[in-house]
Amino acid sequence: MKLLRIGPAGAERPALLDPEGTLRDLSGLVADIDGGLLADAAALERIAAAASDGSLPALEPGDRIGPPLARIGKIVCIGLNYHDHAAETGAEPPAEPVVFMKAPDTVVGPDDTVLVPRGSTKTDWEVELAVVIGRELRYAADHGEAMAAVAGYAIAHDVSEREFQIERGGQWDKGKNCETFNPLGPWLVTADEVPDPQALALKLWVNGELKQDGSTARQIFPVAEVVRYLSHFMTLYPGDVINTGTPAGVAMGHPEPKPYLRPGDVVELSVAGLGTQRQELKQA
C-alpha cells in the first residue's frame, strides 16, 4: 500500500493512493498514519480490505501532501553508507555504520519549502532511502528478525549544511537539524511492495540538472544490517525512521567552486517505486 497524509501542515488527514493512481480517504477508518497504526496489524488489514473492495471514498487531487508519517519517534541517520559517496568525500569506507540523529521537527512534506539557514554558505542535498519501523525491536539476532520490524519505505531528503556540520566543531548535529532539513514522502510504501530494498534507483536534480544517480545496491551496509546493528545500541519503536545514507553527487563532492544550494534553487528527488519530491529553496 501507498499511505500518505494530505492537507495543511498540522491538520493532515490519512489517505491511500490506489493502484490506479486515485487518492482514497482513510479518515473514516483510522485517525492518522503513525507508529500506532503501523504496529496494529488488524487496522492495516482493514485498510487493505477496504482498498480492495472499493469502499474508500475518492479524494480530489490538489491538496498539499504532508509527511506520510505523524508523530515520528526518532530519526536515526547513517553517514557515508555508499562506496561512491565515501570515495568522493575522501573518506575510507567505515568499518561500522556511522550513526547520527536528526530531530523529528526537521520533517516537512515532500514538496514543502526548504529554508537556507541564516549565515549558511554550504547548504547541500542528499537523496536517501528512509526505512520506517513498524514493531518494537531490540537486539535483533539476525537480518530476518530485523527486516520483520520494517513497516515500509519512503524518500528522505537529508538536507545538510556542511560548514555547520564539519567546520564549526563538535558533532554533525548542527549541520543536520536546521529547520525543514528532512522532507519526507510523498508516500509510505509498505514493505510488501518493496521486495528488494537493495535494488532501488535514487536520483536528484538541481534546477533540472541531474546531480545524483545511484542505487541502493551500492550501500556499504544494507538495510537489513543497518536495522540489526542499530537495534543493539537503541530500541527501535513503531514510528521511528532510519535515513540510510546517500550516493555520490552531493555538492561537497564537486570540485571548486562547489555548487551549494542558494535561495531560488529547485531540488527534485526520486526513488524507484517511492514517488518524487520537489522543493524550492528560500532564505530563512
C-alpha positions in Angstrom: 0.0 0.0 0.0 1.0 3.6 -0.6 -0.1 5.6 2.5 0.1 9.3 2.7 -1.3 12.4 4.6 -2.8 15.4 2.8 -3.9 18.8 3.9 -2.5 21.9 5.6 0.5 21.5 7.9 -0.7 20.2 11.3 -4.1 19.3 10.0 -3.2 16.5 7.6 -5.7 13.6 7.1 -4.8 10.0 6.2 -5.1 8.8 2.7 -4.1 6.0 0.3 -3.0 6.0 -3.3 -4.7 3.1 -5.0 -3.1 1.1 -7.9 -5.0 3.2 -10.5 -3.5 6.4 -9.0 -6.7 7.6 -7.3 -6.4 9.2 -3.8 -8.7 7.5 -1.3 -9.8 8.9 2.0 -8.8 6.8 5.1 -10.2 9.2 7.7 -13.3 7.0 8.2 -11.1 4.1 9.1 -8.1 5.5 11.0 -7.3 8.7 12.9 -3.9 9.1 11.3 -0.8 7.3 9.9 1.6 6.9 12.8 3.6 4.3 14.8 0.4 3.1 16.5 -1.2 2.3 13.2 1.9 0.6 11.8 2.0 -1.7 14.8 -1.7 -2.6 14.5 -1.9 -5.5 12.0 -5.6 -5.7 12.2 -6.0 -2.0 11.3 -3.7 -2.4 8.4 -5.7 -5.4 7.2 -8.9 -3.3 7.4 -7.3 -0.7 5.2 -6.2 -3.3 2.7 -9.6 -4.9 2.6 -11.3 -1.5 2.1 -8.9 -0.7 -0.6 -9.7 -3.9 -2.4 -13.5 -3.8 -2.2 -13.7 -0.2 -3.4 -15.4 1.2 -0.4 -12.9 4.0 0.3 -14.2 7.4 -1.0 -12.1 9.2 -3.6 -10.4 12.5 -2.9 -9.8 15.2 -5.4 -6.0 15.8 -6.1 -4.5 19.1 -5.5 -4.2 19.4 -1.7 -0.8 19.7 -0.1 0.9 16.4 0.6 2.3 16.3 4.1 4.9 13.9 5.6 3.4 10.4 5.3 4.1 9.6 9.0 2.8 11.6 12.0 4.4 11.7 15.5 7.8 10.3 14.4 9.7 9.0 17.4 13.3 9.5 16.3 15.2 9.8 13.1 18.4 7.8 13.0 20.8 8.5 10.1 23.6 6.6 8.6 26.5 8.6 7.2 29.0 7.5 4.4 26.9 4.5 3.6 27.6 4.3 -0.2 31.0 3.3 -1.6 31.0 6.1 -4.2 29.9 8.8 -1.7 32.7 7.8 0.7 35.2 8.0 -2.2 34.0 11.4 -3.3 34.5 12.9 0.2 37.9 11.3 0.5 36.8 9.0 3.4 37.7 5.4 3.9 34.6 3.1 3.9 33.7 2.8 7.6 34.2 -0.5 9.4 30.9 0.0 11.2 27.9 2.2 10.4 28.4 6.0 11.1 25.3 7.0 13.2 23.9 10.4 13.9 20.4 11.7 14.7 18.0 14.2 13.2 15.2 15.7 15.3 11.6 14.9 14.2 10.8 18.6 13.9 13.1 18.8 10.8 10.5 16.8 8.9 8.3 18.6 6.3 6.2 17.4 3.4 7.9 16.3 0.1 7.1 19.5 -1.8 7.3 22.0 1.1 9.8 24.9 1.0 13.3 24.2 2.3 14.9 27.0 4.2 18.5 28.0 3.7 19.7 28.8 7.2 20.8 32.3 8.1 24.6 32.5 7.7 24.7 29.4 5.5 27.2 29.2 2.7 27.2 25.4 2.2 23.7 24.0 2.2 23.8 20.6 0.4 21.5 18.0 -0.9 21.2 14.2 -0.2 18.6 11.9 -1.6 18.1 8.9 0.7 16.0 5.8 1.2 14.2 6.1 4.5 13.2 2.9 6.5 10.1 3.2 8.7 9.9 0.8 11.7 6.6 -0.9 12.4 7.3 -3.0 15.5 9.5 -2.8 18.6 12.9 -4.2 18.1 15.9 -4.7 20.4 19.0 -6.8 19.9 17.9 -8.4 16.6 19.6 -11.8 16.3 19.8 -11.7 12.5 18.7 -9.9 9.3 15.4 -11.8 9.2 14.4 -10.5 12.6 15.5 -7.0 11.7 13.5 -6.9 8.4 10.4 -8.2 10.1 10.4 -4.9 12.1 10.3 -2.8 8.9 6.9 -1.4 8.1 7.8 0.3 4.9 9.9 2.8 3.0 9.9 6.5 1.9 12.1 9.1 0.2 14.0 11.3 2.6 16.0 14.4 1.6 18.7 14.7 4.2 19.5 18.4 3.7 22.8 19.3 5.3 24.8 22.5 6.0 28.4 21.4 5.5 30.1 24.3 7.3 27.9 23.9 10.3 28.4 20.1 10.2 32.1 19.9 9.6 33.8 23.2 10.3 32.1 24.5 13.4 33.4 21.9 15.9 31.6 19.2 17.8 29.4 16.5 16.2 27.4 16.7 13.0 24.1 17.7 14.6 24.4 21.5 13.9 24.6 20.9 10.2 21.8 18.3 10.1 19.0 19.7 12.3 18.2 23.1 10.8 14.5 23.9 10.1 12.9 22.0 7.2 16.1 19.8 6.7 14.2 16.5 6.3 11.5 16.5 3.6 9.8 13.1 3.8 7.4 11.3 1.4 5.2 11.5 -0.6 4.2 8.0 0.4 5.0 5.5 3.0 5.1 2.4 0.8 4.5 -0.8 2.8 7.3 -3.4 2.9 5.3 -5.9 0.9 5.5 -3.6 -2.2 9.3 -3.3 -2.0 10.6 -6.9 -2.4 14.3 -5.9 -2.5 15.3 -2.6 -0.9 18.8 -3.2 -2.3 17.7 -2.7 -5.9 16.3 0.8 -5.8 17.5 3.7 -8.1 17.9 7.0 -6.4 18.1 10.3 -8.4 18.3 14.0 -7.6 18.2 17.1 -9.8 19.1 20.7 -9.0 17.5 23.2 -11.3 16.9 20.4 -13.8 20.5 19.1 -13.8 21.0 15.5 -12.7 23.4 15.5 -9.7 22.9 12.1 -8.1 22.2 8.9 -9.9 22.8 5.9 -7.7 21.4 2.6 -6.5 20.9 1.1 -3.0 22.9 -1.8 -4.4 26.0 0.3 -3.6 25.3 0.6 0.1 28.1 -0.4 2.3 25.7 -1.6 5.0 22.4 -2.8 3.5 19.1 -2.1 5.1 18.9 -5.4 7.0 22.3 -4.8 8.5 21.6 -1.2 9.4 18.4 -2.2 11.3 20.0 -5.1 13.0 23.0 -3.0 14.0 21.0 -0.1 15.4 18.9 -2.4 17.5 22.0 -3.3 19.5 22.5 0.3 20.5 19.0 1.6 20.9 15.5 0.3 21.0 13.6 0.9 17.7 9.9 1.6 18.1 7.0 1.8 15.7 7.1 5.2 14.0 10.9 5.6 14.1 12.6 6.5 10.8 16.1 5.5 9.6 17.7 7.5 6.8 20.1 5.1 5.2 22.7 7.3 3.5 23.2 9.0 0.1 25.0 8.1 -3.1 27.7 10.2 -4.8 27.0 13.5 -6.4 26.5 15.8 -3.4 27.7 19.4 -3.7 30.5 18.7 -1.2 32.0 16.1 -3.6 32.2 18.6 -6.6 35.4 20.4 -7.5 35.7 24.1 -6.5 33.6 26.2 -6.8 31.2 23.7 -5.2 27.6 24.3 -6.3 25.9 24.6 -2.9 22.3 25.4 -2.8 21.0 29.0 -2.8 17.6 30.6 -2.4 15.6 30.2 -5.5 17.1 26.8 -6.4 14.7 23.9 -7.1 15.6 20.4 -6.0 13.8 17.3 -7.3 14.3 13.8 -6.0 13.1 10.3 -6.8 13.5 6.7 -5.5 12.2 3.9 -7.7 8.7 2.9 -6.6 8.5 5.5 -3.8 7.5 8.6 -5.7 9.1 12.0 -6.2 9.8 15.2 -4.3 10.2 18.8 -5.4 11.4 21.7 -3.2 12.1 25.3 -3.8 14.8 26.9 -1.6 14.1 30.1 0.3 16.1 32.2 2.8 15.2 31.5 6.4 
